[in-house]
């Protein structure tokens, strides 16, 4: 453990008005921008479980009836689907042919194009960067390229375990990705 992390973990609680907390939080926002190669994007850093993050997204960025396409690659993708239906979203899912493999990108592209052609495009493309239950790593570059052609207004990306995919992620910039 680095000396900086060790010192931070041993420090006491700070008030939300503490200038050192404000400075540190600002640094976190800047580092998040740097990770996603953007100077203008506004990261939202939320402390809590992954499920709490999905609740925050559903309550604040979406509304009942919004059309969602979930790329389902395992247990956690299915949990996200349950969250969407609990909040009243119109859920559509493209799953893998069997556990442990990625859903077919062609099927995802077809679902996006068909919805757009029908005049009812998806508002959201929802992707789990890594579904830890199946160890399926989403092909984020390919999925974002597909989405550009039929772009939903928002791409939701759950990626705590897939953050390393963002290393060379010029393909992600300029999109509405959370």
C-alpha positions in Angstrom: 0.0 0.0 0.0 1.4 3.4 -0.9 2.2 5.9 1.9 -0.5 8.2 0.5 -3.2 5.6 0.6 -2.1 4.4 4.0 -2.2 8.0 5.4 -5.6 8.6 3.8 -7.1 5.4 5.3 -5.9 6.4 8.7 -7.3 9.9 8.6 -10.4 10.9 10.4 -13.8 11.8 8.9 -14.0 15.2 7.1 -17.0 17.4 6.8 -18.4 17.9 3.3 -17.5 21.6 3.7 -13.9 20.8 4.6 -11.6 22.5 2.0 -9.3 19.5 1.9 -12.2 17.2 1.0 -13.3 19.6 -1.6 -9.8 19.7 -3.1 -9.4 15.9 -3.0 -12.8 15.4 -4.6 -11.9 17.9 -7.3 -8.7 15.9 -8.0 -10.8 12.7 -8.3 -13.1 14.4 -10.9 -10.0 15.5 -12.9 -8.5 12.0 -12.7 -11.7 10.5 -13.9 -11.8 12.9 -16.8 -8.2 11.9 -17.6 -9.1 8.2 -17.5 -11.9 8.8 -20.1 -9.8 11.2 -22.2 -12.2 14.2 -21.9 -11.7 17.7 -20.7 -15.4 18.7 -20.7 -17.3 15.6 -19.6 -18.9 15.8 -16.1 -18.1 12.7 -14.1 -20.5 11.7 -11.3 -18.6 10.0 -8.5 -21.1 8.1 -6.3 -20.1 6.2 -3.2 -22.1 3.1 -2.7 -22.8 -0.4 -4.0 -23.3 -1.1 -7.7 -27.0 -1.6 -7.1 -27.2 1.8 -5.5 -25.5 3.3 -8.6 -28.1 1.7 -10.9 -30.9 3.0 -8.6 -29.4 6.5 -8.9 -29.3 6.2 -12.7 -32.9 4.9 -13.0 -34.2 7.6 -10.7 -32.3 10.5 -12.1 -31.5 9.9 -15.7 -34.4 7.8 -16.9 -38.1 7.8 -16.5 -40.9 5.2 -16.6 -41.5 4.0 -20.1 -37.9 4.7 -21.4 -36.8 2.1 -23.9 -33.7 0.2 -22.8 -31.6 -2.5 -24.6 -29.6 -4.5 -22.1 -26.6 -6.5 -23.4 -27.0 -9.5 -21.1 -23.8 -11.4 -20.4 -24.7 -13.0 -17.0 -26.1 -12.7 -13.5 -25.3 -9.0 -13.0 -26.8 -8.0 -16.4 -29.9 -9.9 -15.4 -30.0 -8.0 -12.1 -29.8 -4.7 -14.0 -32.7 -5.9 -16.1 -34.7 -6.4 -12.9 -33.8 -2.9 -11.8 -35.1 -1.4 -15.1 -38.4 -3.3 -14.9 -38.9 -2.3 -11.2 -38.6 1.3 -12.3 -41.0 0.8 -15.2 -38.6 1.0 -18.1 -39.5 -0.8 -21.4 -36.8 -3.5 -21.3 -35.4 -5.4 -24.3 -32.5 -7.8 -23.9 -29.9 -9.5 -26.1 -28.3 -12.4 -24.3 -25.5 -14.8 -25.1 -26.2 -18.2 -26.7 -24.7 -19.8 -23.6 -23.1 -18.8 -20.3 -19.5 -17.6 -20.5 -19.7 -16.1 -24.0 -20.5 -12.6 -25.2 -23.9 -11.8 -26.7 -23.7 -11.6 -30.5 -22.8 -8.1 -31.7 -24.8 -8.7 -34.8 -28.0 -9.3 -32.8 -27.3 -6.2 -30.7 -26.9 -4.1 -33.9 -30.0 -5.6 -35.4 -32.1 -4.8 -32.3 -30.8 -1.2 -32.4 -31.4 -0.7 -36.1 -34.9 -2.4 -36.0 -36.0 -0.1 -33.2 -34.8 2.9 -35.0 -36.4 1.9 -38.3 -39.7 1.3 -36.5 -39.5 4.9 -35.2 -39.1 3.8 -31.6 -35.3 3.9 -31.0 -33.8 2.9 -27.7 -33.0 5.7 -25.2 -30.4 3.6 -23.5 -27.9 0.9 -24.4 -26.9 -0.8 -21.1 -23.7 -2.8 -20.9 -21.9 -4.5 -18.1 -18.2 -4.1 -18.9 -17.4 -7.4 -17.1 -20.1 -9.6 -15.8 -18.1 -11.1 -12.9 -20.5 -14.0 -12.6 -19.5 -15.3 -16.0 -16.1 -13.5 -16.5 -17.5 -12.2 -19.8 -15.6 -9.1 -20.9 -17.7 -6.9 -23.1 -16.2 -5.7 -26.4 -16.8 -2.1 -25.5 -15.1 -0.6 -28.6 -17.3 -2.7 -30.9 -20.5 -2.0 -29.0 -19.8 1.8 -28.9 -19.1 1.7 -32.7 -22.4 -0.1 -33.3 -24.2 2.3 -31.1 -22.9 5.3 -33.0 -24.8 4.1 -36.1 -28.1 3.9 -34.2 -27.1 6.0 -31.2 -29.4 5.8 -28.2 -29.2 9.0 -26.2 -27.4 7.3 -23.4 -25.0 4.4 -23.0 -24.9 3.1 -19.5 -21.7 1.2 -18.7 -21.1 -0.6 -15.5 -17.4 -1.2 -15.4 -15.7 -1.3 -12.0 -13.9 -4.5 -13.0 -13.4 -3.4 -16.6 -11.8 0.0 -16.0 -8.6 -1.2 -17.7 -10.5 -1.3 -21.0 -10.5 2.5 -20.7 -6.7 2.7 -21.1 -6.9 3.6 -24.8 -10.5 4.6 -25.0 -10.5 7.4 -27.6 -13.5 5.5 -29.0 -15.5 6.4 -25.9 -15.1 10.2 -26.0 -17.8 12.4 -27.3 -20.6 9.9 -26.3 -23.0 10.1 -23.5 -21.5 7.3 -21.5 -21.9 6.8 -17.8 
